[in-house]
Amino acid sequence: VQLQESGGGSIQAGGSLRLSCAASGPTYSTPCMAWFHQAPGKEREGVATLYTGDGSTLYRDSVQGRFTISRDSAKNTLYLEMNSLKPEDTGMYYCAVEGGRSARDCFFSDYGDGYWGQGTQVTVSS
């Protein structure tokens, strides 16, 4: 499986961006899909997760209500809709996919056994 993110950029606080993650290969084997954020000087952390088995999602508290993870299976593309952006949302955003049997598998994994994209930069200015 190969992943390629796009959609990042520079934007003022309060604005919106939509990140895309185009997948190629046997994604049917990777029902766990997630977006991770790495702020400058900090460790990477998961912000949104989707389990395609039942469509359930989970968000980090800091983005709950502002970010939405979704997937277009026909286009084999994962999205992250980001609204009301804040300066602390600045950083690299990575998509990742992994095998799993349940939403719990997806929500509590670090995706260390999965596939990752190269990332896309988001910069939010105040």
C-alpha positions in Angstrom: 0.0 0.0 0.0 1.3 3.4 -0.9 -0.1 6.7 0.5 0.3 10.3 -0.8 -1.0 13.3 1.2 -1.9 16.6 -0.3 -3.8 19.7 0.6 -1.6 21.3 3.1 -0.6 25.0 3.1 -0.4 28.2 4.9 -3.6 29.8 6.3 -4.8 32.3 8.9 -6.3 31.2 12.2 -10.0 30.5 11.8 -9.7 29.2 8.3 -10.3 25.7 6.8 -8.3 23.2 4.9 -9.0 19.7 3.5 -6.2 17.2 3.5 -6.3 14.3 1.1 -4.6 10.9 1.3 -4.6 9.0 -2.0 -4.0 5.3 -1.5 -2.9 2.7 -4.0 -2.6 -1.0 -3.5 -4.7 -3.5 -1.5 -6.4 -1.1 1.0 -9.1 -3.7 1.7 -6.5 -5.2 4.0 -6.2 -2.0 6.0 -9.5 -1.1 7.6 -7.8 1.1 10.2 -7.2 4.6 8.8 -5.8 7.6 10.7 -4.4 11.1 10.5 -1.4 12.0 12.7 -0.1 15.5 13.6 3.5 16.3 14.4 3.9 19.8 15.7 7.4 21.4 15.5 9.7 19.9 18.2 7.0 17.5 19.4 6.2 13.9 18.9 3.7 12.7 16.4 0.2 12.1 17.8 -3.0 10.7 16.4 -5.8 13.2 15.8 -8.4 11.3 13.9 -9.1 7.6 13.3 -11.6 5.8 11.1 -12.5 2.1 11.2 -14.0 1.2 7.8 -15.6 -2.0 9.2 -18.4 0.0 10.8 -17.6 3.6 10.0 -16.8 4.5 13.6 -14.5 7.4 14.2 -12.5 8.8 17.1 -10.9 12.2 17.6 -8.3 13.7 19.9 -10.0 16.1 22.3 -8.1 19.1 20.9 -9.7 18.7 17.4 -13.1 17.3 18.4 -15.8 19.3 16.7 -13.3 21.0 14.3 -11.9 18.1 12.3 -13.7 15.4 10.4 -12.2 12.3 9.0 -13.9 10.6 6.1 -13.2 8.3 3.2 -14.3 8.0 -0.4 -13.9 4.3 -1.2 -14.5 4.8 -4.9 -11.6 7.1 -5.1 -9.6 5.2 -2.5 -8.9 8.4 -0.7 -8.9 9.4 2.9 -9.8 13.0 3.9 -9.3 15.3 6.9 -11.6 18.3 6.9 -10.0 20.9 9.2 -12.1 23.9 10.3 -11.6 26.7 12.8 -7.9 26.2 12.5 -5.6 27.4 15.4 -1.9 28.2 15.4 -1.3 25.1 17.5 -2.6 23.0 14.6 0.6 23.9 12.8 2.8 21.0 11.8 3.1 18.0 9.5 0.1 15.8 8.9 0.5 12.2 8.0 -2.0 9.6 7.0 -1.6 6.0 8.0 -3.4 2.8 7.4 -3.2 -0.6 9.1 -4.8 -4.0 9.5 -7.3 -4.5 12.3 -10.4 -6.4 13.4 -12.2 -3.8 15.4 -12.6 -0.1 16.0 -10.6 -0.7 19.2 -7.7 -2.0 17.2 -7.7 1.1 15.1 -8.2 3.6 17.9 -5.4 2.4 20.2 -2.8 1.6 17.7 0.3 3.6 16.9 0.2 2.2 13.3 3.7 1.0 13.7 2.9 -2.1 11.6 1.0 -0.1 9.0 1.7 2.1 6.0 2.5 5.8 6.1 2.5 8.7 3.7 5.3 11.3 3.5 3.2 14.0 5.1 1.9 17.4 4.2 2.7 20.7 6.0 0.0 22.9 7.5 1.0 26.3 8.9 -1.6 28.4 10.7 -0.8 32.0 11.5 -2.4 34.1 14.2 
